[in-house]
Amino acid sequence: MAEYEIIKNSSGDSYKINTIHLLFEKGTLGSKKIDDKTYSTKPLINYKNEILFPELAILKIYKEDNWNGVWIDTFHKKYLDNMPYNKLSNVTLPDNQNTIIEKIKTLNNNKLSGFWDVFLWKNNKEFMFIESKGIPSNDKIRNTQVVWLESALKRV
């Protein structure tokens, strides 16, 4: 049975969002280093003997099911599909996917803030957005993420 969460905007409108609970083993970088120290507080997990940020592990799971995608790192304003071991890590989106992002961004007051973590697409016909939340954590869906969701729904 599918699980879901109800999230509400400031006007009281509600949205039913599917939820999936994944449990990962904690990981450590060992001797590997990430150039950008701002990533140092992010949790690391071990997915199939690869040390990743949770958002990248989620991306890999969906890639195994023939989805394409990126982690939308809004803090660094980057699109990533692998660990950012050097500061130049960045992915260029295909035109169609970039258009989708830009339309949502325009509806979101030209901001990436609130964007959900993972953007997935398949056959240029299906797309999905996933927000990663750690457990235990006080990290909940923020108001900016609800506003972003509303912008994405207007785009569809």
Residue, then its C-alpha position, 0 to 999 in steps of 0.5 A: m500500500a502506497e504511503y503519502e503525506i499531506i502538505k499544505n500551503s499558507s492558504g490551506d490548500s493541501y497536496k497529497i504527496n507519495t512517500i517512500h522510505l529507504l534505509f541506507e547504511k552510513g558511509t565514510l569517504g575514507s581517503k577520498k576528499i571533496d574540494d568544496k568544504t561546504y559539503s562536509t556536513k552532508p550525510l554519507i551513505n553506502y549504496k552498493n559499496e559506493i559512498l554517496f550523498p543520499e540524493l545521489a543514491i536515490l538518483k542511482i536507484y532510479k537510473e537502474d530502472n532506466w530513468n535519467g536525472v540529476w541532483i539539483d544542488t540548489f545551495h551550489k546552483k549545480y546539477l550533479d549526477n555523481m559525487p562532487y569530488n572537485k569544484l568543477s563538477n556540474v552536469t548540463l541538462p538536455d534542452n527539454q529538461n532545461t526548459i522544464i526547469e526554467k519554466i518552473k523557475t520563472l513561475n517560482n519568482n526566478k528562484l531555484s530555492g525550494f526546488w526538490d532534490v532529484f529531477l528525473w525523466k524518462n523518454n522525454k514524456e515522464f518526469m518526476f521530482i523527489e525530495s530527500k529527507g533524513i531520519p532521524s531529522n527535523d528536516k520537513i517540507r519547507n514553505t519554499q518547497v510547497v511554493w515550488l511544488e505549486s509552481a511545478l504544478k502550474r507548469v504541467 
